[in-house]
Amino acid sequence: MRPIVVDPSRRRAAITRLQQVKGQLPTWSELAEPGPGGCSHLSAIDPDAPDPANLWRVHWFNDTSRTRRSEIPAHLVLPRELTGVDAPIVVLIGRHFPMIAAHKVLAAYACLVPRLVTGQFDPGSDRAVWPSTGNYCRGGVAISRILGCRGVAVLPAGMSRERFDWLSKWVADPADIIRTPGTESNVKEIYDRCAELAQDPDNVILNQFSEFANYLIHYRCTGHAFDRVFSHLKTAHRGYRLAAFVSATGSAGTIAAGDYLKTMHRARTVAVEALECPTMLRNGYGEHNIQGIGDKHIPLIHNVMNTDVVVGVSDRTSDALNHLFNSDVGRRYLTVRRRIDPNLVRQFDDVGVSGLANIVASIKLARHLELGPDDVVMTVATDGAAMYATERRSYEERRYPDGFDEINTGEVTGRYLDAIADDHVLELSHGERTRIFNLGYYTWVEQQGVSLEDFDRRKDQRFWQGLVETIPEWDRLIDEFNEEVGHVAGRRVS
Ligand SMILES: Cc1ncc(COP(=O)(O)O)c(C=O)c1O
């Protein structure tokens, strides 16, 4: 998609809709660096309401109450006592995003906005279709609801109950939740269903796996948020270097922040995947339970040739740690026996399963590279533990039918936390990068009809640089769109 108006009459229809809902669209730069004032009446707005003012909260700078802006994005710094490695591991918290309590609402916003401002989506007649493994479609449904348009969630039937409970409260019609076969690793089945839906011209498929806006928003907003946290930490520790950015890949949007951080700090970019489905590590396949990271394919928007390391994490580890960090007995053990700061342990409320996998991968990386106390590893918890309460219950019923006691917590800590080693860490040579890049051919060229030329041009870093250079153009189009919408109460006051 290019930053030029394609259909002025559809663009006008979108402007009319924004006037009706009394909203305006934040630019990507405004979301990257939200002004201190926020929206004029934002503090009175429930962060979980489908209110257009909440578009101005789709950024990393919400405080823990999610009603005010904080100077520094929320983050945790994990010390050696917890991780067993000298390198500080810094975790950015996605739970403070509005409406869905996960960062994917940012990607959803970014994928729809280019269509609105170029006249490729009419909220009055088009349906926004959001293919996902769970959080992106929730973000998409939230944005659709704000705009008063139909939003259709397409996700595997095996995802967590919490995701479906949320969706059933937010969709306009229960038929707008489409369950595809399988779980996390069944992205092909999602694509197939979307191909059927695309037969209807009123359905606009917003495919996060191939929408470059998803890359750009994370480059601009998530990259900047990490940079802000790193600069903040560096004021107290002048010797800190940013060694690596670690991100489990679903659509591979978030990992675009790694491209930004490499430009700013020469940090390594590290992709994480489930060991039970080792696509990048071994061209492999399989099923796993690290929800949010889809597999058996390489997203079109993944800048593979700029990725430095791949780390495999077993879902047995993330499931066990999810239980340890979120059970009363586990928390008691960590604070009383292991003497870990109770405040820090409590903050694991902010870390969902893929966040735990990211932390494990960061520890593996720090061991593998023998990182020292000045080598900071940054990673992300894209959603919080509350999204996985039913997963924890079923895990306990399966694994510990007689209850999870203190001896079990000691076993789990020894086996899944203390024993984290540097296994399944692959530093990518040019040959390995090319192998992973080539794997994408089967999805994108053979199945999805992307031209070979468009597929291949992503090998060259100038392609990605060219994309980044379009960001000011997108911001300009959004500004022009807002000017035509006119003054409304939902506008930011800086
Ligand atoms: C919980 C969770 N973790 C990680 C990811 C991966 O993020 P990305 O799609 O930006 O690669 C997702 C994506 O939906 C997610 O929902």
Ligand as a Chemical Component Dictionary entry (heavy atoms), coordinates in Angstrom:
data_LIG
# 
_chem_comp.id                   LIG 
_chem_comp.type                 NON-POLYMER 
_chem_comp.pdbx_formal_charge   0 
_chem_comp.three_letter_code    LIG 
# 
loop_
_chem_comp_atom.comp_id 
_chem_comp_atom.atom_id 
_chem_comp_atom.alt_atom_id 
_chem_comp_atom.type_symbol 
_chem_comp_atom.charge 
_chem_comp_atom.model_Cartn_x 
_chem_comp_atom.model_Cartn_y 
_chem_comp_atom.model_Cartn_z 
_chem_comp_atom.pdbx_ordinal 
LIG C1 C1 C 0 0.288  -12.712 23.272 1  
LIG C2 C2 C 0 1.081  -12.412 22.027 2  
LIG N1 N1 N 0 2.411  -12.497 22.074 3  
LIG C3 C3 C 0 3.173  -12.276 20.988 4  
LIG C4 C4 C 0 2.613  -11.926 19.789 5  
LIG C5 C5 C 0 3.499  -11.706 18.596 6  
LIG O1 O1 O 0 3.537  -10.381 18.177 7  
LIG P1 P1 P 0 3.703  -10.059 16.637 8  
LIG O2 O2 O 0 2.455  -10.511 15.957 9  
LIG O3 O3 O 0 3.856  -8.575  16.587 10 
LIG O4 O4 O 0 4.897  -10.804 16.144 11 
LIG C6 C6 C 0 1.224  -11.810 19.700 12 
LIG C7 C7 C 0 0.574  -11.482 18.435 13 
LIG O5 O5 O 0 -0.626 -11.544 18.289 14 
LIG C8 C8 C 0 0.446  -12.047 20.849 15 
LIG O6 O6 O 0 -0.885 -11.953 20.821 16 
# 
loop_
_chem_comp_bond.comp_id 
_chem_comp_bond.atom_id_1 
_chem_comp_bond.atom_id_2 
_chem_comp_bond.value_order 
_chem_comp_bond.pdbx_ordinal 
LIG C1 C2 SING 1  
LIG C2 N1 SING 2  
LIG C2 C8 DOUB 3  
LIG N1 C3 DOUB 4  
LIG C3 C4 SING 5  
LIG C4 C5 SING 6  
LIG C4 C6 DOUB 7  
LIG C5 O1 SING 8  
LIG O1 P1 SING 9  
LIG P1 O2 DOUB 10 
LIG P1 O3 SING 11 
LIG P1 O4 SING 12 
LIG C6 C7 SING 13 
LIG C6 C8 SING 14 
LIG C7 O5 DOUB 15 
LIG C8 O6 SING 16 
# 
